[in-house]
């Protein structure tokens, strides 16, 4: 019997024909585990099986051991963990939730991610995203689901000049090209 692990398939992104020429670096990020978690009965809980779920909507919370929770809605989280740890986390979350209703789906194979770094990263993202990505409108630790060009994406601000963009694998090349093209407006790196 042939066993296929979709999370370890060949990356959907082909090498970029050119790197971003401006002061914003755009880097495809390595594969990692991702779980789509939905639950309504979490009142008073700060975490579920080690994933921080008590934060406000549209926030990112990370732990020291590589777990990250992006709260995207009142009952929706995108949980990230090191690649290969998803199965253990699925079992731990199911045990922690007990009889409470919840939905948990391993979506590791579905998304690709890009890191953006540089002072002009918000302007590059705004080439395809209508949100206010200023320091005041989108401070460090903020995350949201939005449109980037014509693709649904999750954007997270991970540092003062650091951003993370996740999109469905099938939109990966499109989003990567959109970001590289937008970065060209900022000229050569200093």
RODO-2510 file (C-alpha; in nm, 4 decimals, decimal comma):
residues 190
     n   res          X          Y          Z
     1     x     0,0000     0,0000     0,0000
     2     x     0,1382     0,3416    -0,1000
     3     x     0,1312     0,5994     0,1786
     4     x     0,1337     0,9661     0,0801
     5     x     0,1971     1,2472     0,3233
     6     x     0,0661     1,5604     0,1535
     7     x     0,2469     1,7935     0,3921
     8     x     0,5809     1,6713     0,2588
     9     x     0,5106     1,7086    -0,1120
    10     x     0,7360     1,9048    -0,3406
    11     x     0,6835     2,2772    -0,2786
    12     x     0,4339     2,4448    -0,5097
    13     x     0,6658     2,7391    -0,5631
    14     x     0,9174     2,7308    -0,8418
    15     x     1,2333     2,9362    -0,7910
    16     x     1,1661     3,3034    -0,8453
    17     x     1,3045     3,4382    -1,1715
    18     x     1,4285     3,7422    -0,9806
    19     x     1,4526     3,8485    -0,6193
    20     x     1,2908     4,1608    -0,4892
    21     x     1,5179     4,4498    -0,5837
    22     x     1,4054     4,6901    -0,3136
    23     x     1,4774     4,7242     0,0542
    24     x     1,2061     4,4697     0,1337
    25     x     1,3177     4,1084     0,1358
    26     x     1,0549     3,8506     0,0406
    27     x     1,1389     3,4946     0,1367
    28     x     0,9379     3,1736     0,0935
    29     x     0,9286     3,0159     0,4405
    30     x     0,9896     2,6479     0,5149
    31     x     0,7051     2,4015     0,5642
    32     x     0,5467     2,3775     0,9065
    33     x     0,2468     2,2206     1,0747
    34     x    -0,0838     2,4063     1,0621
    35     x    -0,4137     2,3227     1,2290
    36     x    -0,7448     2,4962     1,1682
    37     x    -0,9166     2,4997     1,5091
    38     x    -1,2713     2,6142     1,5809
    39     x    -1,4419     2,6035     1,9185
    40     x    -1,7005     2,8113     2,1015
    41     x    -1,6703     2,6655     2,4508
    42     x    -1,3375     2,8178     2,5556
    43     x    -1,4538     3,0723     2,8151
    44     x    -1,1840     3,1281     3,0728
    45     x    -0,9253     2,9079     2,9020
    46     x    -0,5870     3,0617     2,8305
    47     x    -0,4640     2,7644     2,6323
    48     x    -0,5638     2,4343     2,4794
    49     x    -0,2965     2,1642     2,4917
    50     x    -0,0228     2,4279     2,5094
    51     x    -0,1580     2,6531     2,2326
    52     x    -0,2446     3,0035     2,3604
    53     x    -0,6100     3,0681     2,2722
    54     x    -0,6998     3,3432     2,5182
    55     x    -0,5840     3,6405     2,3098
    56     x    -0,8038     3,9005     2,1454
    57     x    -0,9407     3,8507     1,7944
    58     x    -0,6844     3,9387     1,5231
    59     x    -0,3813     3,8687     1,7400
    60     x    -0,0814     3,6360     1,7233
    61     x     0,0462     3,4632     2,0353
    62     x     0,3601     3,2499     2,0292
    63     x     0,5171     3,0180     2,2855
    64     x     0,8828     2,9420     2,3483
    65     x     0,8493     2,5889     2,2080
    66     x     0,7479     2,6905     1,8552
    67     x     0,3684     2,6900     1,8901
    68     x     0,1794     2,9892     1,7552
    69     x    -0,1906     3,0711     1,7661
    70     x    -0,3426     3,3264     1,5292
    71     x    -0,6909     3,4174     1,6482
    72     x    -0,8788     3,5007     1,3293
    73     x    -1,2347     3,5154     1,4630
    74     x    -1,4415     3,4740     1,7790
    75     x    -1,4200     3,0951     1,7538
    76     x    -1,1417     3,0436     1,4961
    77     x    -0,7662     2,9944     1,5279
    78     x    -0,4861     2,8994     1,2917
    79     x    -0,2440     2,6980     1,5043
    80     x     0,1148     2,6619     1,3830
    81     x     0,3728     2,4163     1,5107
    82     x     0,6961     2,2532     1,3953
    83     x     0,6516     2,0318     1,0903
    84     x     0,5784     1,6729     1,1882
    85     x     0,4256     1,7590     1,5274
    86     x     0,0655     1,7946     1,4051
    87     x    -0,0474     1,4405     1,4809
    88     x     0,0673     1,4688     1,8434
    89     x    -0,1008     1,8083     1,8779
    90     x    -0,4263     1,6807     1,7266
    91     x    -0,4397     1,4049     1,9889
    92     x    -0,3512     1,6452     2,2726
    93     x    -0,6121     1,9020     2,1660
    94     x    -0,8816     1,6348     2,1303
    95     x    -0,8009     1,5106     2,4817
    96     x    -0,7993     1,8657     2,6230
    97     x    -1,1362     1,9483     2,4648
    98     x    -1,3008     1,6335     2,6027
    99     x    -1,6746     1,6400     2,5330
   100     x    -1,6822     2,0060     2,4254
   101     x    -1,7710     2,0520     2,0577
   102     x    -1,4851     2,1606     1,8344
   103     x    -1,3430     2,1248     1,4845
   104     x    -0,9759     2,0529     1,4210
   105     x    -0,8313     1,9966     1,0738
   106     x    -0,4680     1,9478     0,9720
   107     x    -0,4191     2,2015     0,6902
   108     x    -0,0399     2,1805     0,6750
   109     x    -0,0473     2,0881     0,3066
   110     x    -0,2887     2,3674     0,2118
   111     x    -0,0824     2,6808     0,2805
   112     x     0,2501     2,8312     0,1855
   113     x     0,4039     3,1241     0,3694
   114     x     0,6308     3,4183     0,2908
   115     x     0,8327     3,6376     0,5205
   116     x     0,8657     4,0081     0,4423
   117     x     1,1298     4,2187     0,6090
   118     x     1,2021     4,5871     0,5718
   119     x     1,0691     4,9296     0,6594
   120     x     0,8660     4,9457     0,3372
   121     x     0,6981     4,6061     0,3880
   122     x     0,3599     4,7663     0,4758
   123     x     0,3645     4,9613     0,1477
   124     x     0,4508     4,6444    -0,0456
   125     x     0,1583     4,4636     0,1176
   126     x    -0,0704     4,7612     0,0525
   127     x    -0,0123     4,7143    -0,3204
   128     x    -0,2656     4,4322    -0,2928
   129     x    -0,4300     4,4808     0,0473
   130     x    -0,6626     4,7687     0,1430
   131     x    -0,6064     4,7476     0,5204
   132     x    -0,4339     5,0150     0,7291
   133     x    -0,0979     4,8457     0,7925
   134     x     0,0585     5,1406     0,9744
   135     x     0,2150     5,0977     1,3189
   136     x    -0,1005     5,2379     1,4742
   137     x    -0,3512     5,0440     1,2619
   138     x    -0,1666     4,7108     1,2604
   139     x     0,0779     4,6918     1,5527
   140     x     0,3215     4,4065     1,6151
   141     x     0,1278     4,0965     1,7213
   142     x    -0,1678     4,1617     1,4901
   143     x    -0,2989     3,9047     1,2416
   144     x    -0,5983     3,8953     1,0107
   145     x    -0,7497     3,7185     0,7161
   146     x    -0,7831     3,9499     0,4164
   147     x    -0,7432     3,9718     0,0405
   148     x    -0,4018     4,0197    -0,1143
   149     x    -0,4635     4,0980    -0,4766
   150     x    -0,7162     3,8333    -0,5765
   151     x    -0,6063     3,5738    -0,3203
   152     x    -0,7298     3,5145     0,0323
   153     x    -0,4381     3,5495     0,2717
   154     x    -0,3554     3,5660     0,6398
   155     x    -0,1223     3,8551     0,7219
   156     x     0,0604     3,8757     1,0542
   157     x     0,2977     4,1406     1,1839
   158     x     0,5692     3,9583     1,3741
   159     x     0,8087     4,2479     1,4389
   160     x     0,8473     4,6217     1,3725
   161     x     0,9670     4,5514     1,0163
   162     x     0,8719     4,1833     0,9918
   163     x     0,5594     4,0367     0,8355
   164     x     0,4302     3,6918     0,7496
   165     x     0,1860     3,6187     0,4667
   166     x     0,0114     3,2823     0,4294
   167     x    -0,2021     3,1833     0,1354
   168     x    -0,3358     2,8678    -0,0215
   169     x    -0,0692     2,6697    -0,2045
   170     x    -0,2533     2,7143    -0,5358
   171     x    -0,2156     3,0946    -0,5033
   172     x     0,1483     3,0780    -0,3890
   173     x     0,3169     3,1724    -0,7153
   174     x     0,0643     3,4509    -0,7769
   175     x     0,1114     3,6034    -0,4288
   176     x     0,4899     3,5692    -0,4485
   177     x     0,4996     3,7449    -0,7885
   178     x     0,2632     4,0195    -0,6643
   179     x     0,4897     4,0894    -0,3652
   180     x     0,8088     4,0903    -0,5749
   181     x     0,6514     4,3231    -0,8299
   182     x     0,5300     4,5630    -0,5587
   183     x     0,8751     4,5664    -0,3944
   184     x     1,0349     4,6887    -0,7195
   185     x     0,8799     5,0318    -0,6607
   186     x     1,1239     5,0938    -0,3754
   187     x     1,4446     5,0763    -0,5798
   188     x     1,7662     4,8982    -0,4915
   189     x     1,8381     4,7902    -0,1380
   190     x     2,0476     5,0325     0,0619
***
